[in-house]
């Protein structure tokens, strides 16, 4: 078992919250926009 300090727990929690905030649809939209830009130089 790994023992974490309170600072490490807070950091992990903030990372998980940030990841949860990223929406798959937003990533898909960004990929579509980038692929369109890539096709039209």
C-alpha positions in Angstrom: 0.0 0.0 0.0 1.2 3.5 -0.9 1.0 6.2 1.8 0.3 9.7 0.4 0.7 13.0 2.1 -2.1 15.5 2.2 -0.4 17.6 -0.4 -0.1 14.6 -2.8 -3.8 13.8 -2.2 -4.8 17.3 -3.0 -2.7 17.3 -6.2 -4.3 14.0 -7.3 -7.7 15.3 -6.6 -7.1 18.4 -8.6 -5.8 16.4 -11.5 -8.8 14.1 -11.5 -11.2 17.1 -11.3 -9.4 18.7 -14.3 -9.6 15.4 -16.3 -13.3 15.1 -15.5 -13.9 18.6 -16.7 -12.5 17.8 -20.2 -15.4 16.7 -22.3 -15.0 14.1 -25.1 -17.1 16.2 -27.4 -14.8 19.2 -27.0 -11.8 17.0 -27.9 -13.6 15.6 -30.9 -14.5 19.2 -32.1 -10.8 20.2 -31.7 -9.7 17.2 -33.7 -12.2 18.0 -36.5 -11.0 21.6 -36.6 -7.3 20.6 -36.7 -7.9 18.0 -39.4 -9.7 20.7 -41.5 -6.8 23.1 -41.0 -4.4 20.3 -41.9 -6.2 19.6 -45.3 -6.3 23.3 -46.3 -2.8 24.7 -46.0 
